[in-house]
Amino acid sequence: MAARVLVLASILIFSCFAETCYGAISFSSLQRTLVVTASHRQGLLKAGEDKITVRWGLNQSFPVGTDSSYKTIKVQLCYAPISQVDRSWRKTEDHLNKDKTCQFKIVKKPYINVNETLEWTIERDVPTATFFIRAYALDSDDHEVAYGQNTDAEKKTNLFEIQAISGRHASLDIASVCFSAFSVVSLMGFFFMEKRKARKSQQ
């Protein structure tokens, strides 16, 4: 019995150790070594229609070799604090495995040590909210090792608003109007024919 308890305790300790080493990466432990910018038209952006031009690259003020472990870049659309209030499903956690700040992938691709640019069309499933852009550098194990974002540390500057699609389309509205008009005309025609038949039967 004592041996079984010892084995179970060893497994539990090993599991916790493994999570600490490989799974419990904290955002606060990452260096901000990437420069990220986002440009777009002024005003409210529309999901499924508008585009955002994202640029990222290594901050050249860091020493040569800083990015030696960077293998992959992951760029994401992230909720700003104002759109996280009273929304636990968007909550920011320092533990990256639990963090829900960045839920929309823009691109994930091999890292290269040059400034890169991508024009991204806002996806149709993006909800109405205020956002910013963040990029993570990943190592060969696909773990986050550095980051950059187009806003400040408090996530208050360079934010932008996106409006979700309404679920309706102009062509559907036009088709609906045409169908309604056709229905009215058909109904009037039906009553006219019935009235004519009634008059003929009376004669």
N, C-alpha and C positions, 0 to 999 in steps of 0.2 A: 504493500500500500504506500509506504514511504517512498519507494522507488518511483511509483507512478506519479505521485505528487511532485517529485523532483523533476521528472521528465516534462510534465506539463508546465511547471514553472520555468524550466529552461526554454521551452518552445515560446512561451509568452514573452520572456525577456528578449529572445532572439528576434521575435516579430517586432517588438517595440524598437529594438536597435536597428533593424532593417528599415523600418519606416523613417526613423530619424535620419539615417544615412542617405536613403534614396527617395523617400516620398515626401518628407516634411520640409520642403523648400519654402522658405519665407520670403515674401516680397521685400521686406526690410533688409534682407541680407544681400540683395542684388545691387550691383553698381549701375549707375545711370551713365552708360558709355555711348549710347546711341543718340543721334540727333534725328528727330522726327518732325516733319511739317505736314500740314494738310491744307490744301487750297480748294475753294469751291465758290459757287456764285453766292452773292449776298442774299440774306433773307432765309425764310423757311425752306428747307430741302424736302423733296418728296421721294418717298421710298418707291423703288421700281422705275424711277425716271431720272433723277439727278445723279451727277457723278462727283466724286471726290478724288483729287489728285494727291496721292500720298508719296512723300519722299523720305528716305531714311539712309543712314550711313553712320560709320564710326566717327565719334567726336575726335578730331585730329589733335586735340590737346592732350590726349592720353598717350603714354609711351608706346613705341613700336612693339608689337607682340601682344598687346592687350587682348586682341581678338583671336589669339592662337587656338583657343578651344572652341571658337564659334563654328558650328557646322550648319546650322539652319536658322532662318529668320521666320518668325511667326508674327504677322501683323493683324491686329484685332480692333474691332469697333467696341468701345467701352462706355458704360453708363457714367455720366457725371453725378456727383453727390446729390444734386437737386432732384434727380430722377430716381434716386435710391431710397428716398425718405418713405418710411412705412411700407417698403417693398422688400421683404426678406429674401425673395427669390433673386434679388439683384445685389445682395449685401456684399460689401467688401470685407475680406478676411486676409490677414497677413499670411496664413497658410495657403499657398497657391492651389493646392488640391481642393480647398473648400471655397476659394474666392469665386464670386459670381459677378464681378465687375465687368469682365470682358467676355461676352457670350457670342460674338459674331466674328467669324473668321473672314478676313479680307484676302490674305494670301499666306501660304507657307511654302518656302522654297529654300534651296541651298544658299548658304551665306557666301558672299563675295565681298572683298575689301574695296568696294567702290560705292559711291552714292547711287542709289537706285530710285526709280520713279515708276509708279503704277497708277493708272487711271481706273478707278473702281466705280462701277454702277451700284448704287445702294440697292440691296436686295429687297424683294417684295415683302419678306416676312419681318422686316425691321419695324418695331412698334414706335409709336409717337413718344419721343423722349429727347433729352439733351445728352450729347455724346462728346467723346474725344477719341483720339487714335493712340494706341500703344503698340510698340514692337518689342518682342522678346528675342534674345539670342539664345539658342539652344546648343548644348554640347552633343557629343557623339551618342550619349545615352538618352537624348531627347529631353534633357532637363534644362530648365531656365537657369542661365548664368549671368545674364545682364539684360537691361531694358532701356527703352527711351520712349518718350511720349510728346505729343504736340502741345501739352499744357504744363502748368507749373506743378510743384509737389502737392499743393492743396487742391489741384484740379478745378481752378476757377477761371483760368484764362484760355482764350482761343477755343472755346466750346462752340458747338453748333447744334441746331435743333433739326430734327427730322420728323416729318409727319407721315404716319402710316397710311397705306392705301385704304380707301373706303370700302373696298370690296365690290364696287360698281365700276363699270366702264362705259364710256360715252356711247359705244356701239350698242351696248345692251340697253341703254336708256332709249336710243333711237328705235331699236327693234320693239321695245315695250310700247312706245307711243304708236308705232305703226300697227302693232297687233291690236291695241285698244281701239284705234280708229277703224280697223277692219271689222272688229267685233261689233262696233256700233252700227256700221253700214250694213253688215250682214243681218243684224237684228231688225233694223228698219225694213230691209228687203223682205225678211220673213213675215213681218206684220203686214206689209203691203200685199204680198201674195195671198196671205190668209184672208185679208179683207176682200180681195177680188174674188176669191173662191166663194166667200159668203154671199157676195152680191149676185154671182151667177146662179147659185143654188136657190136664191129667193126669186129669180126670174123664171 
